[in-house]
């Protein structure tokens, strides 16, 4: 088997945190650059005689892309194998990762390799993003469990109101209006178990609303019922 696993473990013992100190300018999220990962790992890997060799296994996809201004480029996904070697006995272990990138010049393959190598290193050595803290440094206060009765007292039963602008009171919607009023009464008296008592979930009721041609009823009453059912679960 050789010493590659032991060498990787020794690197893990010495590697410190690599912070997410870079910021993506377009979306604003933080990330760890490949250079930060290299700077942190290179001297430790060299000390323990660990190095990697890349091998592109296949091009998963390569598609032409274009910006709004008309600049052309490529989006590419590569499947890449990285073999971690131990210099002292030539033992090795292999990991396979995907590298995905887009570029509007001639660097899309380079970017795929950089991204794939970064994550191969981060995941193989389990590199932390920040220094570990003592678990006793913070105390988490857990909120008390609320009983059904406490929830009912804090949230009095709701009643649906159906003004004409939401659901016109005419012969075409009379049955639907009666169903909704009945639903309201049962919610008030049921202990908050809509489907068990009424035999119909909010989704079922919305399907009934869809039998009318009133789009406002579908959007407003349907959304309200979904909101009610969400609080009853």
C-alpha positions as CSV (number, residue, x, y, z in Angstrom):
1,X,0.0,0.0,0.0
2,X,2.9,2.4,0.8
3,X,2.9,5.6,2.8
4,X,0.7,7.9,0.7
5,X,-2.2,7.8,3.2
6,X,0.1,8.5,6.1
7,X,1.7,11.3,4.2
8,X,-1.7,12.9,3.4
9,X,-2.6,12.6,7.1
10,X,0.6,14.4,8.1
11,X,-0.1,17.2,5.7
12,X,-3.6,17.5,7.2
13,X,-2.1,17.8,10.6
14,X,-0.1,20.8,9.6
15,X,-2.3,22.7,7.2
16,X,-4.0,25.7,8.7
17,X,-7.1,27.5,7.6
18,X,-7.3,29.0,4.1
19,X,-9.9,31.8,4.4
20,X,-12.4,32.8,1.8
21,X,-10.7,36.2,1.4
22,X,-11.4,36.8,-2.3
23,X,-14.7,38.3,-3.6
24,X,-16.4,37.6,-6.9
25,X,-16.9,41.0,-8.5
26,X,-20.1,40.1,-10.4
27,X,-22.2,38.3,-7.7
28,X,-20.4,39.4,-4.6
29,X,-19.7,36.0,-3.0
30,X,-16.5,35.1,-1.2
31,X,-14.1,32.3,-2.3
32,X,-10.7,30.9,-1.8
33,X,-8.4,31.4,-4.7
34,X,-6.2,28.7,-6.2
35,X,-3.2,30.8,-5.3
36,X,-4.2,30.9,-1.6
37,X,-4.6,27.1,-1.6
38,X,-1.2,26.7,-3.3
39,X,0.6,29.0,-0.9
40,X,-0.8,27.2,2.1
41,X,-0.2,23.7,0.9
42,X,2.9,23.8,-1.2
43,X,5.5,24.0,1.5
44,X,3.8,21.3,3.6
45,X,3.3,18.9,0.7
46,X,6.9,19.4,-0.3
47,X,8.0,18.7,3.3
48,X,6.2,15.4,3.4
49,X,7.0,14.4,-0.2
50,X,3.5,14.6,-1.6
51,X,2.8,15.8,-5.2
52,X,0.0,15.5,-7.7
53,X,-0.1,14.6,-11.4
54,X,-3.2,15.6,-13.5
55,X,-4.8,13.6,-16.2
56,X,-7.7,14.8,-18.3
57,X,-10.1,11.8,-18.7
58,X,-12.7,13.3,-21.0
59,X,-14.3,16.5,-22.1
60,X,-17.8,16.2,-20.7
61,X,-19.2,19.2,-22.7
62,X,-17.9,22.2,-24.6
63,X,-20.5,24.8,-25.8
64,X,-20.2,28.2,-27.5
65,X,-21.5,31.1,-25.4
66,X,-22.0,34.7,-26.2
67,X,-22.3,37.9,-24.1
68,X,-25.0,40.5,-24.6
69,X,-22.5,42.6,-26.4
70,X,-21.7,39.8,-28.8
71,X,-18.4,38.6,-27.5
72,X,-17.9,34.8,-28.1
73,X,-16.4,32.2,-25.8
74,X,-16.8,28.7,-24.5
75,X,-18.4,26.9,-21.5
76,X,-16.5,23.7,-20.8
77,X,-16.7,20.8,-18.4
78,X,-13.7,18.4,-18.0
79,X,-13.4,15.2,-16.0
80,X,-10.0,15.2,-14.5
81,X,-8.1,12.6,-12.4
82,X,-5.4,13.8,-9.9
83,X,-3.0,11.2,-8.6
84,X,-1.4,12.0,-5.2
85,X,2.1,10.4,-5.1
86,X,4.4,9.8,-2.1
87,X,8.0,10.5,-3.1
88,X,9.5,8.2,-0.6
89,X,8.0,4.9,-1.9
90,X,6.1,5.9,-5.0
91,X,2.8,4.9,-3.5
92,X,-0.2,6.8,-4.8
93,X,-3.9,7.4,-4.4
94,X,-6.2,8.9,-7.1
95,X,-9.2,11.2,-7.0
96,X,-11.5,12.2,-9.9
97,X,-13.1,15.6,-10.1
98,X,-14.9,17.8,-12.6
99,X,-13.7,21.2,-13.7
100,X,-16.2,23.6,-15.0
101,X,-15.5,27.1,-16.4
102,X,-16.4,29.7,-19.0
103,X,-14.0,32.0,-20.8
104,X,-14.2,34.6,-23.6
105,X,-10.6,34.1,-24.6
106,X,-8.4,31.1,-24.9
107,X,-8.2,30.2,-21.2
108,X,-11.2,28.0,-20.7
109,X,-9.2,24.7,-20.3
110,X,-6.7,26.4,-18.0
111,X,-9.6,27.6,-15.8
112,X,-11.1,24.1,-15.7
113,X,-7.8,22.6,-14.6
114,X,-7.3,25.3,-11.9
115,X,-10.8,24.8,-10.5
116,X,-10.6,21.1,-10.5
117,X,-7.1,21.1,-8.9
118,X,-8.3,23.5,-6.2
119,X,-11.2,21.3,-5.2
120,X,-9.1,18.1,-5.4
121,X,-6.7,19.6,-2.9
122,X,-9.4,21.1,-0.6
123,X,-11.3,17.9,-0.4
124,X,-8.4,15.5,-0.2
125,X,-6.8,17.4,2.7
126,X,-10.1,18.7,4.2
127,X,-8.7,22.2,4.3
128,X,-10.7,24.3,6.8
129,X,-12.0,27.8,5.9
130,X,-11.3,29.2,9.3
131,X,-9.4,28.3,12.4
132,X,-11.2,25.8,14.6
133,X,-12.7,27.1,17.9
134,X,-13.2,25.5,21.2
135,X,-16.8,24.0,21.1
136,X,-17.4,25.5,24.6
137,X,-16.8,29.0,23.3
138,X,-20.4,29.5,22.3
139,X,-23.6,28.4,24.0
140,X,-26.7,27.8,21.9
141,X,-30.0,28.7,23.6
142,X,-32.8,26.3,22.5
143,X,-36.3,27.7,22.3
144,X,-38.9,25.8,24.4
145,X,-41.2,23.5,22.6
146,X,-44.6,25.1,22.0
147,X,-47.7,23.0,22.5
148,X,-50.6,23.0,20.1
149,X,-52.7,24.9,22.7
150,X,-50.0,27.6,23.0
151,X,-49.9,28.0,19.3
152,X,-53.7,28.4,19.2
153,X,-53.6,31.1,21.9
154,X,-50.8,32.9,20.1
155,X,-52.5,32.6,16.7
156,X,-56.3,33.0,17.1
157,X,-58.4,31.1,14.4
158,X,-58.6,33.0,11.2
159,X,-61.7,33.7,9.2
160,X,-61.7,34.1,5.4
161,X,-63.4,37.2,4.0
162,X,-64.5,37.1,0.4
163,X,-65.4,40.6,-0.8
164,X,-67.0,40.8,-4.3
165,X,-63.8,42.1,-5.9
166,X,-62.0,38.9,-4.9
167,X,-64.9,36.4,-5.5
168,X,-68.1,37.8,-7.1
169,X,-71.2,36.7,-5.3
170,X,-73.2,35.2,-8.2
171,X,-74.7,31.9,-9.1
172,X,-71.5,30.8,-10.8
173,X,-69.5,31.0,-7.6
174,X,-72.2,30.3,-5.0
175,X,-71.1,26.7,-4.3
176,X,-67.4,27.7,-4.1
177,X,-68.3,30.6,-1.7
178,X,-70.2,28.1,0.5
179,X,-67.3,25.7,0.5
180,X,-64.9,28.5,1.5
181,X,-67.1,29.7,4.3
182,X,-67.6,26.1,5.5
183,X,-63.8,25.6,5.4
184,X,-63.4,28.7,7.6
185,X,-65.8,27.5,10.2
186,X,-64.2,24.1,10.3
187,X,-60.7,25.7,10.7
188,X,-62.1,27.7,13.6
189,X,-63.4,24.6,15.4
190,X,-61.0,21.8,14.3
191,X,-57.9,22.3,16.3
192,X,-56.0,23.3,13.2
193,X,-56.3,20.1,11.2
194,X,-57.7,21.3,7.8
195,X,-57.5,18.1,5.7
196,X,-58.6,15.7,8.4
197,X,-61.7,17.7,9.3
198,X,-62.6,19.1,5.9
199,X,-61.4,16.2,3.8
200,X,-59.8,18.7,1.4
201,X,-56.4,20.3,1.4
202,X,-55.7,23.8,0.2
203,X,-54.4,22.4,-3.1
204,X,-57.7,20.5,-3.5
205,X,-59.6,23.7,-2.8
206,X,-57.5,25.6,-5.3
207,X,-58.4,23.0,-7.9
208,X,-62.0,23.8,-7.2
209,X,-61.3,27.5,-7.6
210,X,-59.8,26.7,-11.0
211,X,-63.2,25.5,-12.2
212,X,-64.3,29.1,-12.1
213,X,-63.0,31.6,-14.6
214,X,-62.0,34.2,-12.0
215,X,-58.2,34.6,-12.1
216,X,-58.3,37.0,-9.1
217,X,-60.0,34.3,-7.1
218,X,-57.4,31.7,-8.0
219,X,-54.4,34.0,-7.2
220,X,-55.6,35.7,-4.0
221,X,-57.9,33.2,-2.3
222,X,-55.6,30.3,-3.4
223,X,-52.5,32.0,-2.0
224,X,-54.4,32.8,1.3
225,X,-55.4,29.2,1.7
226,X,-51.9,27.9,1.0
227,X,-50.7,30.3,3.7
228,X,-53.3,29.0,6.1
229,X,-52.5,25.4,5.4
230,X,-48.8,26.1,6.0
231,X,-49.5,27.3,9.5
232,X,-51.6,24.3,10.3
233,X,-48.9,21.7,9.7
